[in-house]
Amino acid sequence: MHRTRINLANPQELLELPGIRQAEADAIIRHRAQHGPISDAAELMQILGPGIVTPALLADVDFEPAEATAAEAPGA
């Protein structure tokens, strides 16, 4: 099963997640730019709200942080 690394995903990859629209993708990108990697489901819920963060979404998300040596995802 493919899981999206939320801390590396570009806007298009975020839009492929269940329940994520452009506004949510923008909020994730903005949060990462201002605060760094998203650490867990609780932090994602603070960013997006409880109605957006569903079990289906969490099943598709990997919260592993970006490595310092990893190239940034386009648009990140």
PyMOL commands that place a pseudoatom at each C-alpha (Angstrom):
pseudoatom trace, name=CA, resn=MET, resi=1, chain=A, elem=C, hetatm=0, pos=[0.000, 0.000, 0.000]
pseudoatom trace, name=CA, resn=HIS, resi=2, chain=A, elem=C, hetatm=0, pos=[1.314, 3.427, -0.973]
pseudoatom trace, name=CA, resn=ARG, resi=3, chain=A, elem=C, hetatm=0, pos=[1.301, 6.043, 1.770]
pseudoatom trace, name=CA, resn=THR, resi=4, chain=A, elem=C, hetatm=0, pos=[1.918, 9.708, 1.056]
pseudoatom trace, name=CA, resn=ARG, resi=5, chain=A, elem=C, hetatm=0, pos=[4.720, 11.313, 3.046]
pseudoatom trace, name=CA, resn=ILE, resi=6, chain=A, elem=C, hetatm=0, pos=[2.869, 14.429, 4.110]
pseudoatom trace, name=CA, resn=ASN, resi=7, chain=A, elem=C, hetatm=0, pos=[6.095, 16.285, 4.893]
pseudoatom trace, name=CA, resn=LEU, resi=8, chain=A, elem=C, hetatm=0, pos=[7.484, 15.770, 1.376]
pseudoatom trace, name=CA, resn=ALA, resi=9, chain=A, elem=C, hetatm=0, pos=[4.344, 15.719, -0.759]
pseudoatom trace, name=CA, resn=ASN, resi=10, chain=A, elem=C, hetatm=0, pos=[3.836, 18.419, -3.346]
pseudoatom trace, name=CA, resn=PRO, resi=11, chain=A, elem=C, hetatm=0, pos=[0.420, 20.088, -3.740]
pseudoatom trace, name=CA, resn=GLN, resi=12, chain=A, elem=C, hetatm=0, pos=[-0.720, 17.645, -6.450]
pseudoatom trace, name=CA, resn=GLU, resi=13, chain=A, elem=C, hetatm=0, pos=[0.160, 14.638, -4.286]
pseudoatom trace, name=CA, resn=LEU, resi=14, chain=A, elem=C, hetatm=0, pos=[-1.732, 16.162, -1.354]
pseudoatom trace, name=CA, resn=LEU, resi=15, chain=A, elem=C, hetatm=0, pos=[-4.830, 16.603, -3.548]
pseudoatom trace, name=CA, resn=GLU, resi=16, chain=A, elem=C, hetatm=0, pos=[-4.836, 12.845, -4.169]
pseudoatom trace, name=CA, resn=LEU, resi=17, chain=A, elem=C, hetatm=0, pos=[-5.450, 12.178, -0.467]
pseudoatom trace, name=CA, resn=PRO, resi=18, chain=A, elem=C, hetatm=0, pos=[-9.056, 11.448, 0.586]
pseudoatom trace, name=CA, resn=GLY, resi=19, chain=A, elem=C, hetatm=0, pos=[-10.915, 14.607, 1.601]
pseudoatom trace, name=CA, resn=ILE, resi=20, chain=A, elem=C, hetatm=0, pos=[-8.099, 17.009, 0.693]
pseudoatom trace, name=CA, resn=ARG, resi=21, chain=A, elem=C, hetatm=0, pos=[-9.110, 19.923, -1.524]
pseudoatom trace, name=CA, resn=GLN, resi=22, chain=A, elem=C, hetatm=0, pos=[-7.009, 22.876, -2.666]
pseudoatom trace, name=CA, resn=ALA, resi=23, chain=A, elem=C, hetatm=0, pos=[-7.621, 24.838, 0.552]
pseudoatom trace, name=CA, resn=GLU, resi=24, chain=A, elem=C, hetatm=0, pos=[-6.398, 21.943, 2.716]
pseudoatom trace, name=CA, resn=ALA, resi=25, chain=A, elem=C, hetatm=0, pos=[-3.358, 21.316, 0.503]
pseudoatom trace, name=CA, resn=ASP, resi=26, chain=A, elem=C, hetatm=0, pos=[-2.489, 25.031, 0.738]
pseudoatom trace, name=CA, resn=ALA, resi=27, chain=A, elem=C, hetatm=0, pos=[-2.861, 24.930, 4.537]
pseudoatom trace, name=CA, resn=ILE, resi=28, chain=A, elem=C, hetatm=0, pos=[-0.498, 21.943, 4.779]
pseudoatom trace, name=CA, resn=ILE, resi=29, chain=A, elem=C, hetatm=0, pos=[2.109, 23.598, 2.530]
pseudoatom trace, name=CA, resn=ARG, resi=30, chain=A, elem=C, hetatm=0, pos=[1.833, 26.889, 4.454]
pseudoatom trace, name=CA, resn=HIS, resi=31, chain=A, elem=C, hetatm=0, pos=[2.144, 25.126, 7.824]
pseudoatom trace, name=CA, resn=ARG, resi=32, chain=A, elem=C, hetatm=0, pos=[5.224, 23.180, 6.705]
pseudoatom trace, name=CA, resn=ALA, resi=33, chain=A, elem=C, hetatm=0, pos=[6.876, 26.394, 5.455]
pseudoatom trace, name=CA, resn=GLN, resi=34, chain=A, elem=C, hetatm=0, pos=[6.188, 28.266, 8.697]
pseudoatom trace, name=CA, resn=HIS, resi=35, chain=A, elem=C, hetatm=0, pos=[6.529, 25.524, 11.330]
pseudoatom trace, name=CA, resn=GLY, resi=36, chain=A, elem=C, hetatm=0, pos=[8.430, 22.621, 9.791]
pseudoatom trace, name=CA, resn=PRO, resi=37, chain=A, elem=C, hetatm=0, pos=[7.335, 18.979, 9.524]
pseudoatom trace, name=CA, resn=ILE, resi=38, chain=A, elem=C, hetatm=0, pos=[3.926, 17.798, 10.687]
pseudoatom trace, name=CA, resn=SER, resi=39, chain=A, elem=C, hetatm=0, pos=[4.595, 15.312, 13.466]
pseudoatom trace, name=CA, resn=ASP, resi=40, chain=A, elem=C, hetatm=0, pos=[1.347, 13.393, 13.930]
pseudoatom trace, name=CA, resn=ALA, resi=41, chain=A, elem=C, hetatm=0, pos=[-2.413, 13.112, 13.443]
pseudoatom trace, name=CA, resn=ALA, resi=42, chain=A, elem=C, hetatm=0, pos=[-3.131, 15.558, 16.273]
pseudoatom trace, name=CA, resn=GLU, resi=43, chain=A, elem=C, hetatm=0, pos=[-1.065, 18.275, 14.605]
pseudoatom trace, name=CA, resn=LEU, resi=44, chain=A, elem=C, hetatm=0, pos=[-2.692, 17.569, 11.227]
pseudoatom trace, name=CA, resn=MET, resi=45, chain=A, elem=C, hetatm=0, pos=[-6.102, 17.876, 12.908]
pseudoatom trace, name=CA, resn=GLN, resi=46, chain=A, elem=C, hetatm=0, pos=[-5.102, 21.296, 14.293]
pseudoatom trace, name=CA, resn=ILE, resi=47, chain=A, elem=C, hetatm=0, pos=[-4.167, 22.402, 10.773]
pseudoatom trace, name=CA, resn=LEU, resi=48, chain=A, elem=C, hetatm=0, pos=[-7.176, 20.999, 8.907]
pseudoatom trace, name=CA, resn=GLY, resi=49, chain=A, elem=C, hetatm=0, pos=[-9.903, 20.482, 11.499]
pseudoatom trace, name=CA, resn=PRO, resi=50, chain=A, elem=C, hetatm=0, pos=[-11.454, 17.266, 12.811]
pseudoatom trace, name=CA, resn=GLY, resi=51, chain=A, elem=C, hetatm=0, pos=[-13.972, 16.896, 9.980]
pseudoatom trace, name=CA, resn=ILE, resi=52, chain=A, elem=C, hetatm=0, pos=[-11.204, 16.624, 7.392]
pseudoatom trace, name=CA, resn=VAL, resi=53, chain=A, elem=C, hetatm=0, pos=[-8.866, 14.255, 9.245]
pseudoatom trace, name=CA, resn=THR, resi=54, chain=A, elem=C, hetatm=0, pos=[-10.660, 10.937, 8.838]
pseudoatom trace, name=CA, resn=PRO, resi=55, chain=A, elem=C, hetatm=0, pos=[-9.508, 7.341, 9.300]
pseudoatom trace, name=CA, resn=ALA, resi=56, chain=A, elem=C, hetatm=0, pos=[-9.324, 7.030, 5.485]
pseudoatom trace, name=CA, resn=LEU, resi=57, chain=A, elem=C, hetatm=0, pos=[-7.009, 10.028, 5.293]
pseudoatom trace, name=CA, resn=LEU, resi=58, chain=A, elem=C, hetatm=0, pos=[-4.809, 8.802, 8.147]
pseudoatom trace, name=CA, resn=ALA, resi=59, chain=A, elem=C, hetatm=0, pos=[-4.513, 5.377, 6.503]
pseudoatom trace, name=CA, resn=ASP, resi=60, chain=A, elem=C, hetatm=0, pos=[-2.910, 7.082, 3.476]
pseudoatom trace, name=CA, resn=VAL, resi=61, chain=A, elem=C, hetatm=0, pos=[-0.549, 9.439, 5.346]
pseudoatom trace, name=CA, resn=ASP, resi=62, chain=A, elem=C, hetatm=0, pos=[2.993, 8.828, 6.546]
pseudoatom trace, name=CA, resn=PHE, resi=63, chain=A, elem=C, hetatm=0, pos=[4.230, 11.415, 9.075]
pseudoatom trace, name=CA, resn=GLU, resi=64, chain=A, elem=C, hetatm=0, pos=[7.905, 10.514, 8.800]
pseudoatom trace, name=CA, resn=PRO, resi=65, chain=A, elem=C, hetatm=0, pos=[9.719, 13.857, 8.701]
pseudoatom trace, name=CA, resn=ALA, resi=66, chain=A, elem=C, hetatm=0, pos=[11.775, 14.988, 5.780]
pseudoatom trace, name=CA, resn=GLU, resi=67, chain=A, elem=C, hetatm=0, pos=[15.430, 14.078, 6.142]
pseudoatom trace, name=CA, resn=ALA, resi=68, chain=A, elem=C, hetatm=0, pos=[17.881, 16.956, 6.228]
pseudoatom trace, name=CA, resn=THR, resi=69, chain=A, elem=C, hetatm=0, pos=[19.618, 15.532, 3.161]
pseudoatom trace, name=CA, resn=ALA, resi=70, chain=A, elem=C, hetatm=0, pos=[16.453, 14.845, 1.154]
pseudoatom trace, name=CA, resn=ALA, resi=71, chain=A, elem=C, hetatm=0, pos=[15.688, 17.068, -1.782]
pseudoatom trace, name=CA, resn=GLU, resi=72, chain=A, elem=C, hetatm=0, pos=[12.624, 19.206, -1.196]
pseudoatom trace, name=CA, resn=ALA, resi=73, chain=A, elem=C, hetatm=0, pos=[9.485, 18.167, -3.005]
pseudoatom trace, name=CA, resn=PRO, resi=74, chain=A, elem=C, hetatm=0, pos=[8.488, 20.495, -5.843]
pseudoatom trace, name=CA, resn=GLY, resi=75, chain=A, elem=C, hetatm=0, pos=[6.212, 23.215, -4.544]
pseudoatom trace, name=CA, resn=ALA, resi=76, chain=A, elem=C, hetatm=0, pos=[7.113, 22.552, -0.922]
for i in range(1, 76): cmd.bond("trace and resi %d" % i, "trace and resi %d" % (i + 1))
show_as sticks, trace
zoom trace
